[in-house]
Amino acid sequence: MKLVGKLSQLSERKRKWISIIITVCIAGVLSLWGIYGIREYGIALFILTPFLIGFCSTVLYGYQNKISKSDAIYIGFSTLGICTCALILFAIEGLICIVMAAPIGIGLTFFGSLIGYSLLKRNNNSTPSVLLILVVLIPLTSFVENKIKPELTAVTTSIVINATPIEVWKNVIEFPPLDDPTEFIFKTGIAYPINAKIVGRGVGSIRYCNFTTGSFVEPITVWHEGKLLKFDVLEQPAPMKELSFWKIDAPHLHDYFVSRKGQFKLIELENGKTLLEGTTWYYHNIRPTFYWQKWSNLIIHKIHNRVLDHIKKNSEKGK
């Protein structure tokens, strides 16, 4: 840790900028290795790395020097800001994914800065060693996460339609182009459905649910006319188009959000109405699961609502 000791002898301005640059380089190398080396988007990237950004920049800047809590927070967020700009500048990530990750990134950078400040305030000479352990922990965590298999998650959305199940059924198996979306989330680059076509009838037929980024290819596995349509997902398009000044083809756009199967269930109600339920089963290789699952579930519900509303509109025509 001689480097940390030498850094502490520099002027305040030089110490600040060298601390930021060193932290950005460490975080950048670890992130690129995790994303492109072992293709892992997980706790190491979204939890430990932002914590490292706050902790490392604070420790390098304040080691054997007096700094305030506000100084620690300032340098932590300054470093995070530069890291974020680098992700956009070098076309590593787009704006939407950065915005999605921002809440945990900001929170953990803040926490890392406070922990770093707390250790420095105690004149703890072991603080540089803690930093070294944290740097080593990030790639080790990536290796462990890479071996964990994701779990399948189901998302169900429903709507009541003023039409009989048979009338609704014909608008379930395929439907004409949808109106342009009004929801803000679909104006950010998130893929959304535009129409659905089916080739054949019954089990074994192929349904194509066309999105703005491509088509879901859905072989039909259960065909109970007017009651239940189930299908697997054989192929799927990218979940979004990144907002950026450059074309971005980040690894997480391929096989990190995976739709496995889906179904439409029609339940006959009184007075000739139908309860239509749409369900998607998916998994993703992005962690922490509790956080990213909330985003995924929100988006899937929005997609379901768009489709179900369209089916309702077409089924109720002439009513």
C-alpha positions as CSV (number, residue, x, y, z in Angstrom):
1,M,0.0,0.0,0.0
2,K,3.0,2.3,-0.6
3,L,1.0,4.0,-3.4
4,V,-1.7,5.1,-0.9
5,G,1.0,6.5,1.4
6,K,2.6,8.4,-1.4
7,L,-0.7,9.7,-2.6
8,S,-1.4,11.1,0.9
9,Q,1.6,13.4,0.5
10,L,0.3,15.2,-2.6
11,S,-1.6,18.5,-2.6
12,E,-5.3,18.4,-2.1
13,R,-6.2,19.1,-5.7
14,K,-3.7,16.5,-7.1
15,R,-4.8,14.0,-4.5
16,K,-8.5,14.4,-5.4
17,W,-8.0,13.9,-9.1
18,I,-5.6,11.1,-8.9
19,S,-7.9,9.3,-6.4
20,I,-10.8,9.7,-8.9
21,I,-8.7,8.5,-11.9
22,I,-7.4,5.5,-10.0
23,T,-10.8,4.5,-8.8
24,V,-12.3,4.9,-12.3
25,C,-9.6,2.7,-13.8
26,I,-10.0,0.0,-11.1
27,A,-13.8,0.0,-11.4
28,G,-13.6,0.1,-15.2
29,V,-11.3,-2.8,-15.5
30,L,-13.3,-4.9,-13.1
31,S,-16.6,-4.0,-14.8
32,L,-15.3,-4.7,-18.4
33,W,-13.8,-8.0,-17.3
34,G,-17.1,-9.0,-15.6
35,I,-19.3,-7.9,-18.6
36,Y,-17.2,-9.0,-21.5
37,G,-14.9,-11.5,-19.9
38,I,-17.2,-13.9,-18.1
39,R,-20.4,-12.2,-19.2
40,E,-21.8,-11.7,-15.7
41,Y,-24.3,-9.0,-14.7
42,G,-24.8,-9.5,-11.0
43,I,-24.0,-8.5,-7.5
44,A,-20.3,-7.9,-8.3
45,L,-21.3,-5.3,-10.9
46,F,-24.4,-3.7,-9.4
47,I,-23.6,-3.9,-5.7
48,L,-19.9,-4.3,-5.0
49,T,-18.7,-2.0,-7.8
50,P,-20.7,1.1,-6.8
51,F,-19.7,0.5,-3.2
52,L,-16.1,0.3,-4.3
53,I,-16.4,3.5,-6.2
54,G,-17.5,5.4,-3.1
55,F,-15.1,3.5,-0.7
56,C,-12.0,3.6,-2.9
57,S,-12.2,7.2,-3.9
58,T,-12.8,8.3,-0.3
59,V,-9.9,6.2,1.1
60,L,-7.4,7.3,-1.5
61,Y,-8.4,10.9,-1.1
62,G,-8.6,11.0,2.7
63,Y,-5.9,8.5,3.8
64,Q,-3.7,10.2,6.4
65,N,-5.4,13.5,5.7
66,K,-8.4,15.3,7.3
67,I,-11.6,15.2,5.2
68,S,-15.2,15.9,6.2
69,K,-18.2,13.7,5.6
70,S,-19.3,16.0,2.8
71,D,-15.9,15.7,1.2
72,A,-16.2,11.9,1.2
73,I,-19.7,12.0,-0.3
74,Y,-18.6,14.6,-2.9
75,I,-15.6,12.6,-4.2
76,G,-17.7,9.4,-4.2
77,F,-20.4,10.9,-6.4
78,S,-17.9,12.8,-8.6
79,T,-16.2,9.4,-9.3
80,L,-19.6,7.8,-10.0
81,G,-20.5,10.6,-12.4
82,I,-17.2,10.2,-14.3
83,C,-17.7,6.4,-14.5
84,T,-21.2,6.8,-15.8
85,C,-20.1,9.3,-18.5
86,A,-17.4,6.8,-19.5
87,L,-20.0,4.0,-19.9
88,I,-21.9,6.3,-22.3
89,L,-18.9,7.8,-24.1
90,F,-17.4,4.4,-24.9
91,A,-20.8,2.9,-25.9
92,I,-20.7,0.2,-23.1
93,E,-24.2,1.0,-21.8
94,G,-27.1,3.1,-22.9
95,L,-29.0,5.8,-21.0
96,I,-32.0,3.6,-20.1
97,C,-30.0,0.8,-18.5
98,I,-28.0,3.4,-16.5
99,V,-31.2,5.1,-15.3
100,M,-32.6,1.7,-14.2
101,A,-29.4,0.9,-12.3
102,A,-29.1,4.4,-10.8
103,P,-31.1,3.9,-7.6
104,I,-28.8,1.1,-6.3
105,G,-25.7,2.7,-7.8
106,I,-26.3,6.0,-6.1
107,G,-27.3,4.4,-2.8
108,L,-24.3,2.1,-2.6
109,T,-21.8,4.7,-3.7
110,F,-23.1,6.9,-0.9
111,F,-22.8,4.0,1.5
112,G,-19.3,3.2,0.4
113,S,-18.2,6.8,0.9
114,L,-19.6,6.8,4.4
115,I,-17.9,3.5,5.3
116,G,-14.6,4.8,3.9
117,Y,-15.0,8.0,5.9
118,S,-15.8,6.2,9.1
119,L,-12.7,4.0,8.9
120,L,-10.5,6.9,8.1
121,K,-11.9,8.9,11.0
122,R,-10.8,6.2,13.3
123,N,-7.2,6.5,12.0
124,N,-7.4,2.9,11.0
125,N,-4.1,2.0,9.3
126,S,-5.7,-1.2,8.0
127,T,-8.1,0.7,5.7
128,P,-5.9,0.2,2.6
129,S,-5.9,-3.5,3.3
130,V,-9.8,-3.5,3.4
131,L,-9.7,-1.7,0.0
132,L,-7.5,-4.5,-1.4
133,I,-9.8,-7.2,-0.1
134,L,-12.8,-5.4,-1.7
135,V,-11.0,-5.3,-5.0
136,V,-10.2,-9.0,-4.9
137,L,-13.7,-9.8,-3.7
138,I,-15.4,-8.4,-6.9
139,P,-14.0,-11.0,-9.4
140,L,-14.4,-13.8,-6.9
141,T,-18.1,-12.9,-6.5
142,S,-18.5,-12.9,-10.3
143,F,-17.1,-16.4,-10.6
144,V,-19.5,-17.7,-7.9
145,E,-22.5,-15.9,-9.4
146,N,-21.7,-17.4,-12.9
147,K,-22.5,-20.9,-11.5
148,I,-25.9,-20.0,-10.1
149,K,-28.8,-21.1,-12.3
150,P,-31.7,-18.6,-12.6
151,E,-35.3,-19.4,-11.5
152,L,-38.4,-19.1,-13.6
153,T,-40.8,-16.3,-12.7
154,A,-44.5,-16.0,-13.7
155,V,-46.2,-12.7,-14.4
156,T,-50.0,-12.7,-14.8
157,T,-52.2,-9.8,-16.0
158,S,-56.0,-9.9,-16.4
159,I,-58.8,-7.9,-18.0
160,V,-62.6,-8.3,-18.2
161,I,-64.0,-8.2,-21.7
162,N,-67.6,-7.6,-22.7
163,A,-67.7,-10.5,-25.2
164,T,-68.0,-14.3,-25.1
165,P,-64.8,-16.5,-24.9
166,I,-65.3,-17.6,-28.5
167,E,-65.4,-14.0,-29.7
168,V,-62.3,-13.2,-27.6
169,W,-60.5,-16.3,-28.8
170,K,-60.1,-15.2,-32.4
171,N,-58.5,-11.9,-31.2
172,V,-56.1,-13.9,-28.9
173,I,-54.6,-16.2,-31.5
174,E,-53.8,-13.2,-33.8
175,F,-54.6,-9.6,-33.9
176,P,-54.2,-6.6,-36.2
177,P,-51.6,-3.8,-35.7
178,L,-51.9,-2.0,-32.4
179,D,-52.1,1.8,-32.1
180,D,-48.9,3.7,-31.3
181,P,-48.2,3.5,-27.5
182,T,-48.9,6.4,-25.3
183,E,-47.0,5.0,-22.3
184,F,-43.8,6.8,-21.6
185,I,-41.9,3.6,-20.9
186,F,-42.3,2.5,-24.6
187,K,-40.9,5.8,-25.8
188,T,-37.6,5.1,-24.1
189,G,-36.5,2.2,-26.3
190,I,-38.2,-0.7,-24.5
191,A,-39.6,-3.1,-27.1
192,Y,-43.4,-3.4,-27.4
193,P,-45.8,-5.5,-29.4
194,I,-47.2,-4.3,-32.7
195,N,-49.2,-7.2,-34.0
196,A,-49.6,-11.0,-33.9
197,K,-49.9,-13.6,-36.7
198,I,-50.5,-17.4,-36.6
199,V,-49.5,-20.0,-39.1
200,G,-51.7,-23.1,-38.9
201,R,-54.3,-24.1,-36.4
202,G,-54.2,-26.2,-33.2
203,V,-51.2,-27.7,-31.4
204,G,-48.0,-27.4,-33.5
205,S,-49.0,-24.2,-35.2
206,I,-46.7,-21.2,-34.9
207,R,-47.7,-17.9,-33.5
208,Y,-45.6,-14.8,-34.3
209,C,-45.9,-12.0,-31.8
210,N,-44.1,-9.1,-33.5
211,F,-42.3,-6.5,-31.5
212,T,-40.5,-3.3,-32.4
213,T,-37.2,-5.2,-32.2
214,G,-38.2,-8.4,-33.9
215,S,-40.5,-11.4,-33.4
216,F,-41.3,-13.9,-30.7
217,V,-41.6,-17.3,-32.3
218,E,-44.2,-19.2,-30.3
219,P,-45.0,-22.9,-31.1
220,I,-48.5,-23.7,-29.7
221,T,-48.4,-26.5,-27.1
222,V,-52.1,-26.4,-25.8
223,W,-55.1,-25.4,-27.9
224,H,-58.4,-25.5,-26.1
225,E,-60.5,-23.2,-28.2
226,G,-62.3,-20.5,-26.2
227,K,-60.5,-21.7,-23.0
228,L,-56.7,-21.9,-23.1
229,L,-53.8,-21.1,-25.4
230,K,-50.3,-22.1,-24.3
231,F,-47.1,-21.8,-26.2
232,D,-43.3,-22.1,-25.8
233,V,-40.9,-19.3,-26.9
234,L,-38.6,-20.7,-29.5
235,E,-37.0,-17.4,-30.5
236,Q,-37.1,-13.9,-29.1
237,P,-35.8,-10.4,-30.1
238,A,-33.8,-8.0,-28.1
239,P,-35.8,-6.5,-25.2
240,M,-34.9,-2.9,-26.0
241,K,-33.1,-0.5,-28.2
242,E,-30.6,1.4,-26.1
243,L,-30.8,5.2,-26.1
244,S,-27.3,6.4,-27.0
245,F,-25.3,8.6,-29.4
246,W,-23.8,5.4,-30.8
247,K,-25.1,2.0,-31.7
248,I,-24.8,-0.2,-28.6
249,D,-25.0,-4.0,-28.6
250,A,-24.4,-4.7,-24.9
251,P,-24.2,-8.4,-23.9
252,H,-27.3,-8.0,-21.6
253,L,-29.5,-7.5,-24.7
254,H,-28.9,-11.1,-25.6
255,D,-30.0,-14.1,-23.5
256,Y,-30.0,-12.1,-20.2
257,F,-33.8,-11.6,-20.2
258,V,-35.3,-14.9,-21.5
259,S,-39.0,-15.5,-22.0
260,R,-39.6,-19.3,-21.9
261,K,-43.3,-19.7,-22.4
262,G,-46.7,-18.0,-22.1
263,Q,-50.4,-18.5,-22.1
264,F,-53.8,-16.9,-22.5
265,K,-56.6,-18.3,-20.3
266,L,-60.2,-17.4,-21.0
267,I,-62.8,-17.8,-18.2
268,E,-66.5,-17.4,-19.0
269,L,-68.3,-15.0,-16.7
270,E,-71.9,-14.1,-16.3
271,N,-73.8,-12.0,-18.8
272,G,-71.6,-13.2,-21.7
273,K,-68.4,-11.6,-20.4
274,T,-64.9,-13.1,-20.4
275,L,-62.0,-12.8,-17.9
276,L,-58.9,-13.0,-20.0
277,E,-55.6,-13.7,-18.3
278,G,-52.2,-13.4,-19.9
279,T,-49.2,-15.0,-18.3
280,T,-45.5,-14.9,-19.2
281,W,-42.9,-17.2,-17.6
282,Y,-39.3,-15.8,-17.8
283,Y,-36.0,-15.7,-16.2
284,H,-33.0,-13.4,-16.3
285,N,-29.3,-13.7,-15.6
286,I,-29.1,-10.3,-14.0
287,R,-28.8,-9.8,-10.3
288,P,-29.6,-8.9,-7.6
289,T,-32.8,-10.7,-8.5
290,F,-35.1,-8.8,-6.1
291,Y,-34.2,-5.5,-7.7
292,W,-34.2,-6.4,-11.4
293,Q,-37.3,-8.6,-11.1
294,K,-39.3,-5.5,-10.1
295,W,-38.2,-3.7,-13.3
296,S,-38.9,-6.9,-15.4
297,N,-42.4,-7.5,-13.8
298,L,-43.3,-3.8,-14.4
299,I,-42.4,-3.9,-18.0
300,I,-44.1,-7.3,-18.6
301,H,-47.3,-6.0,-17.0
302,K,-47.1,-2.9,-19.3
303,I,-46.7,-5.2,-22.4
304,H,-49.6,-7.5,-21.2
305,N,-51.8,-4.5,-20.6
306,R,-51.1,-3.2,-24.1
307,V,-52.0,-6.5,-25.7
308,L,-55.1,-7.2,-23.5
309,D,-56.5,-3.7,-24.0
310,H,-56.1,-4.2,-27.8
311,I,-57.9,-7.6,-27.6
312,K,-60.7,-6.1,-25.5
313,K,-61.1,-3.2,-28.0
314,N,-61.3,-5.6,-31.0
315,S,-63.5,-8.1,-29.2
316,E,-66.1,-5.5,-28.1
317,K,-66.5,-3.9,-31.6
318,G,-70.2,-3.6,-32.4
319,K,-71.3,-4.2,-28.9
